[in-house]
Amino acid sequence: MTEETPGFDEKPDVPSGATPDDAEPQAASEEGAAPAGDASENAGLVAQLDQVRSALGERTADLQRLQAEYQNYRRRVERDRVAVKEVAVANLLSELLPVLDDIGRAREHGEVVGGFKSVAESLESVIAKMGLQQFGKEGEPFDPTIHEALMHSYAPDVTETTCVAILQPGYRIGERTIRPARVAVAEPQPGAQTVKPAEAGSEGQDASDAEDNAGTKESGGPDEG
């Protein structure tokens, strides 16, 4: 048997022609190569992550823009739908205005009676539910945006252009005027001075006081004692 020599330690293989000291730098270079490879791999992952984040931001912006366009489209469609409905209702009710005028004239002459009365009231109830409103009253100021003057005159008892007679009532739906009220208007007399009620009362009181003073003077005044 071969006996091991005491105190003999095995050393790593060393290439022929190399000294034992040459093995240590080689091992150190192998150990330093591993961290450099990890850093390069991490840099690649960070670059990929940045690309993914950039793509995600672009897709999110596209989605938000698409959602805003869709919301605008929905509002526009709803607005157009309401406008089309209002125009259709206005056109339908415009065709019924002559019928309403006939009913109004018949009511003025007391001819809305019996079955005709129930039909007239039913028709007026239906058009009221559809939003049709009648306007135009005697004594209200003349407004050219809702009134159409067919007759003109002067009156001493008005202080501004006033509707003194309603020849045909006006109709509107909401803020839309279907037909202006056709009226007769009166203006103040040319050159007439407008006197406010308070001033007129004050002038009347002054005139009354003046008459009382004149009567006192004519009667000689009170007797002196």
Order of alpha helices (4+ residues) and beta strands (2+ residues): alpha-alpha-beta-beta-beta-beta-beta-beta-alpha
